């Protein structure tokens, strides 16, 4: 067959598989390094080396480091999503404390607490926590006809992330050293008032509303 009648070469399936594997490797490496070192201290080169691929592929697949960070947060969100039936305060407390013990402050939490986080990344991180944690808890509280369910949920989540952060960073000896199950029970007990109507509160009403 002459060159002018040659059939154009079709993209090989192997190339698509290799590209998908490289992209996934970069995501995993980014999740690990951002979780360990934070956004600013992690370099593009380190991510490429950890992934075992050319760091230049980050620009091709993600655009830049900030966009890779957001993609890594989204990927972590999908891989570590709260169970579909997640609702209660005890479950969220157990989940957050367990993850803190196993992984330390992850990239989502670091994005919220670091002063040098870009506004785009901070907004993305806040949105993830709202969807994964606050909204399911608020739905549970609303189902109990509690007043201001969203505010109660946000207070509980702020307290839980603060406790988890203090435990992982060793701020206080007792919180750092107490067994996980005991800490979960104590925190759940302490926050239970947020999931319980006040004595003078009618279901769905405002405290003290006569």
Buried (B, 14 or more C-beta within 10 A) or exposed (E): EEEEEEEEEEEEEEEEEEBEEBBEBBBBBBBBBBBBBBBEEBEBEBBBEBBEBEBEBBEEBBEEBBBBBBBBBEBBBEEBEBEEEBBBBBBBBBBBBBBBEEBBBBBBBBBBBBEEBBEEBBEBBBEBBBEBBBBBBBBBBBEEEBBBBBEBBBEBBEBBBEBBBBBBEEEEEEBEEBEBEEBBBBBBEEBEEBBEBEEEBBEEBEEEEE
